[in-house]
Amino acid sequence: MNLILLGAPGAGKGTLAKDLAKIFGIPQISTGDMLREAVAAGTELGKKVKDIMDSGALVPDDLVNAIVREKLARPECHNGFIFDGYPRTKSQAESLENLLKEDGKKIDAVILLEVPKEIVVKRLTNRRICPHCGRIYNLITMPPSKEGICDGCSSKLITRDDDKEEVVTRRYEVYLERTAPLIEFYKQREILFTITVQNGDEDVTQMVLNVLKRVRK
Ligand code: AMP
Protein backbone atom coordinates (compact mmCIF):
# COMPACT_ATOMS: atom_id res chain seq x y z
CA MET A 1 0.00 0.00 0.00
CA ASN A 2 1.43 3.37 -1.05
CA LEU A 3 -0.14 6.19 0.96
CA ILE A 4 0.11 9.94 1.34
CA LEU A 5 -1.17 11.73 4.45
CA LEU A 6 -2.20 15.28 3.68
CA GLY A 7 -3.27 17.97 6.14
CA ALA A 8 -2.19 21.10 7.98
CA PRO A 9 0.70 20.98 10.45
CA GLY A 10 -0.80 19.59 13.66
CA ALA A 11 -3.58 17.70 11.87
CA GLY A 12 -2.21 14.45 13.32
CA LYS A 13 -0.35 13.06 10.30
CA GLY A 14 2.66 11.91 12.34
CA THR A 15 0.64 10.03 14.95
CA LEU A 16 -1.55 8.44 12.27
CA ALA A 17 1.47 7.51 10.13
CA LYS A 18 3.08 5.71 13.07
CA ASP A 19 -0.13 3.74 13.76
CA LEU A 20 -0.59 2.77 10.10
CA ALA A 21 3.08 1.87 9.71
CA LYS A 22 2.72 -0.60 12.59
CA ILE A 23 -0.57 -2.04 11.30
CA PHE A 24 0.59 -2.51 7.68
CA GLY A 25 4.26 -3.21 8.39
CA ILE A 26 5.44 -0.52 5.98
CA PRO A 27 7.66 2.51 6.74
CA GLN A 28 6.55 6.03 7.57
CA ILE A 29 8.42 8.53 5.41
CA SER A 30 8.46 11.88 7.18
CA THR A 31 10.50 14.46 5.28
CA GLY A 32 10.24 16.70 8.37
CA ASP A 33 11.91 14.00 10.53
CA MET A 34 14.57 13.39 7.87
CA LEU A 35 15.36 17.09 7.62
CA ARG A 36 15.46 17.47 11.43
CA GLU A 37 17.89 14.53 11.57
CA ALA A 38 20.11 16.28 9.02
CA VAL A 39 20.02 19.47 11.10
CA ALA A 40 20.85 17.55 14.30
CA ALA A 41 23.73 15.74 12.58
CA GLY A 42 25.07 19.03 11.18
CA THR A 43 25.30 17.73 7.59
CA GLU A 44 25.59 20.04 4.56
CA LEU A 45 21.87 19.58 3.95
CA GLY A 46 21.13 20.31 7.62
CA LYS A 47 23.10 23.56 7.48
CA LYS A 48 21.21 24.66 4.37
CA VAL A 49 17.75 24.01 5.79
CA LYS A 50 17.94 24.93 9.48
CA ASP A 51 17.00 28.60 9.21
CA ILE A 52 14.29 27.89 6.65
CA MET A 53 12.68 25.30 8.93
CA ASP A 54 12.93 27.52 12.00
CA SER A 55 11.09 30.28 10.12
CA GLY A 56 8.19 28.00 9.18
CA ALA A 57 8.86 28.26 5.42
CA LEU A 58 9.24 25.32 3.06
CA VAL A 59 12.60 23.84 2.13
CA PRO A 60 13.27 24.09 -1.67
CA ASP A 61 11.59 21.35 -3.71
CA ASP A 62 14.81 20.01 -5.27
CA LEU A 63 16.37 19.29 -1.85
CA VAL A 64 13.29 17.50 -0.56
CA ASN A 65 12.73 15.58 -3.80
CA ALA A 66 16.34 14.37 -3.67
CA ILE A 67 16.01 12.89 -0.16
CA VAL A 68 12.73 11.23 -1.13
CA ARG A 69 14.28 9.70 -4.27
CA GLU A 70 17.10 8.25 -2.17
CA LYS A 71 14.70 6.93 0.49
CA LEU A 72 12.34 5.25 -1.99
CA ALA A 73 15.24 3.34 -3.52
CA ARG A 74 15.86 1.55 -0.22
CA PRO A 75 14.63 -2.05 0.13
CA GLU A 76 12.41 -1.24 3.15
CA CYS A 77 10.23 0.92 0.90
CA HIS A 78 9.72 -1.69 -1.79
CA ASN A 79 6.50 -3.13 -0.31
CA GLY A 80 4.80 0.16 0.37
CA PHE A 81 5.20 3.37 2.36
CA ILE A 82 3.30 6.14 4.12
CA PHE A 83 4.29 9.70 3.28
CA ASP A 84 3.79 12.13 6.12
CA GLY A 85 4.50 15.76 5.19
CA TYR A 86 5.39 15.07 1.55
CA PRO A 87 4.46 16.18 -1.05
CA ARG A 88 3.83 19.74 0.11
CA THR A 89 3.79 21.55 -3.25
CA LYS A 90 2.42 20.80 -6.70
CA SER A 91 5.95 20.47 -8.05
CA GLN A 92 6.77 17.85 -5.36
CA ALA A 93 3.59 15.95 -6.20
CA GLU A 94 4.56 15.89 -9.88
CA SER A 95 8.09 14.82 -9.07
CA LEU A 96 6.77 11.96 -6.92
CA GLU A 97 4.36 10.86 -9.61
CA ASN A 98 7.20 10.68 -12.17
CA LEU A 99 9.53 8.94 -9.76
CA LEU A 100 6.96 6.24 -9.00
CA LYS A 101 6.11 5.86 -12.69
CA GLU A 102 9.76 5.00 -13.41
CA ASP A 103 9.26 1.95 -11.16
CA GLY A 104 5.77 1.11 -12.45
CA LYS A 105 4.28 2.22 -9.13
CA LYS A 106 1.59 4.67 -8.06
CA ILE A 107 -0.04 6.19 -5.01
CA ASP A 108 -3.03 4.07 -3.91
CA ALA A 109 -4.69 6.64 -1.64
CA VAL A 110 -4.24 10.14 -0.28
CA ILE A 111 -5.80 10.66 3.13
CA LEU A 112 -6.71 14.26 3.85
CA LEU A 113 -7.04 15.06 7.55
CA GLU A 114 -9.35 18.05 7.78
CA VAL A 115 -9.01 19.64 11.20
CA PRO A 116 -10.26 23.06 12.38
CA LYS A 117 -7.54 25.72 12.71
CA GLU A 118 -8.18 26.27 16.46
CA ILE A 119 -7.46 22.59 17.13
CA VAL A 120 -4.22 22.46 15.12
CA VAL A 121 -2.82 25.62 16.71
CA LYS A 122 -3.64 24.32 20.21
CA ARG A 123 -2.12 20.94 19.40
CA LEU A 124 1.13 22.35 18.02
CA THR A 125 1.77 24.76 20.87
CA ASN A 126 1.15 21.94 23.38
CA ARG A 127 3.14 19.33 21.45
CA ARG A 128 6.28 17.83 22.95
CA ILE A 129 8.41 15.26 21.20
CA CYS A 130 11.03 12.76 22.20
CA PRO A 131 14.22 13.60 20.27
CA HIS A 132 15.45 10.04 20.78
CA CYS A 133 12.57 7.71 19.79
CA GLY A 134 10.26 10.21 18.05
CA ARG A 135 7.23 9.62 20.28
CA ILE A 136 4.76 12.50 20.17
CA TYR A 137 2.96 13.87 23.28
CA ASN A 138 0.39 16.56 23.92
CA LEU A 139 0.43 18.32 27.28
CA ILE A 140 -3.37 18.45 27.36
CA THR A 141 -4.63 15.29 25.66
CA MET A 142 -1.70 12.88 25.84
CA PRO A 143 0.80 13.96 28.51
CA PRO A 144 3.73 11.72 29.48
CA SER A 145 3.30 9.87 32.82
CA LYS A 146 6.30 11.73 34.24
CA GLU A 147 6.47 15.43 33.40
CA GLY A 148 8.98 16.20 30.65
CA ILE A 149 10.16 12.57 30.28
CA CYS A 150 9.45 10.10 27.48
CA ASP A 151 7.39 7.07 28.63
CA GLY A 152 9.09 4.90 26.01
CA CYS A 153 12.80 5.62 26.43
CA SER A 154 13.08 8.04 29.42
CA SER A 155 14.71 10.78 27.31
CA LYS A 156 14.00 14.42 28.05
CA LEU A 157 11.12 15.71 25.91
CA ILE A 158 11.60 18.84 23.79
CA THR A 159 9.46 21.48 22.05
CA ARG A 160 10.24 21.79 18.34
CA ASP A 161 11.62 25.25 17.49
CA ASP A 162 8.91 25.64 14.86
CA ASP A 163 6.09 24.81 17.31
CA LYS A 164 6.46 28.25 18.93
CA GLU A 165 3.26 30.24 18.54
CA GLU A 166 4.44 32.86 16.00
CA VAL A 167 5.96 30.19 13.72
CA VAL A 168 2.85 27.98 13.99
CA THR A 169 0.69 30.71 12.43
CA ARG A 170 3.20 31.12 9.59
CA ARG A 171 3.27 27.36 8.94
CA TYR A 172 -0.51 27.30 8.75
CA GLU A 173 -0.48 30.12 6.15
CA VAL A 174 2.19 28.28 4.15
CA TYR A 175 -0.01 25.16 4.24
CA LEU A 176 -3.02 27.05 2.84
CA GLU A 177 -0.98 28.73 0.14
CA ARG A 178 1.38 25.98 -1.04
CA THR A 179 -0.02 22.62 0.07
CA ALA A 180 -3.82 22.93 0.09
CA PRO A 181 -3.88 23.09 -3.76
CA LEU A 182 -2.82 19.42 -3.69
CA ILE A 183 -6.34 18.57 -2.50
CA GLU A 184 -7.63 19.41 -5.98
CA PHE A 185 -4.62 17.71 -7.62
CA TYR A 186 -5.44 14.36 -5.96
CA LYS A 187 -9.21 14.81 -6.25
CA GLN A 188 -8.73 14.91 -10.00
CA ARG A 189 -6.84 11.62 -9.81
CA GLU A 190 -9.76 10.15 -7.78
CA ILE A 191 -7.54 8.90 -4.96
CA LEU A 192 -8.40 11.48 -2.29
CA PHE A 193 -10.23 10.38 0.87
CA THR A 194 -11.21 13.02 3.39
CA ILE A 195 -11.35 12.37 7.13
CA THR A 196 -13.13 15.17 8.94
CA VAL A 197 -12.04 15.74 12.50
CA GLN A 198 -14.46 17.88 14.49
CA ASN A 199 -13.31 17.95 18.10
CA GLY A 200 -10.01 16.08 18.05
CA ASP A 201 -11.30 13.15 20.16
CA GLU A 202 -12.15 10.91 17.23
CA ASP A 203 -10.39 7.60 16.64
CA VAL A 204 -8.80 8.79 13.42
CA THR A 205 -6.83 5.59 12.83
CA GLN A 206 -10.03 3.53 12.87
CA MET A 207 -11.75 6.01 10.55
CA VAL A 208 -8.84 5.70 8.11
CA LEU A 209 -8.81 1.89 8.29
CA ASN A 210 -12.50 1.90 7.37
CA VAL A 211 -11.81 4.13 4.39
CA LEU A 212 -8.85 2.04 3.23
CA LYS A 213 -11.05 -1.07 2.98
CA ARG A 214 -12.47 0.57 -0.15
CA VAL A 215 -9.07 1.18 -1.74
CA ARG A 216 -7.89 -1.11 -4.50
CA LYS A 217 -4.19 -1.89 -4.45
P1 AMP B 1 6.96 18.70 9.51
O1 AMP B 1 7.68 17.93 10.55
O2 AMP B 1 6.39 17.83 8.43
O3 AMP B 1 5.95 19.67 10.07
O4 AMP B 1 8.07 19.61 8.76
C1 AMP B 1 8.82 20.58 9.48
C2 AMP B 1 9.46 21.55 8.50
O5 AMP B 1 10.34 20.84 7.62
C3 AMP B 1 8.50 22.28 7.58
O6 AMP B 1 7.92 23.42 8.19
C4 AMP B 1 9.42 22.63 6.41
O7 AMP B 1 10.28 23.71 6.74
C5 AMP B 1 10.29 21.38 6.31
N1 AMP B 1 9.67 20.36 5.43
C6 AMP B 1 9.22 19.12 5.78
N2 AMP B 1 8.72 18.47 4.73
C7 AMP B 1 8.83 19.32 3.68
C8 AMP B 1 8.47 19.26 2.31
N3 AMP B 1 7.87 18.17 1.81
N4 AMP B 1 8.74 20.33 1.53
C9 AMP B 1 9.34 21.42 2.01
N5 AMP B 1 9.70 21.58 3.29
C10 AMP B 1 9.45 20.53 4.13
Residues whose N, C-alpha, C, O or C-beta is under 5 A from the ligand:
A	BS01	AMP	P9 T31 G32 D33 L35 I52 M53 G56 A57 L58 V59 V64 D84 G85 Y86 P87 R88
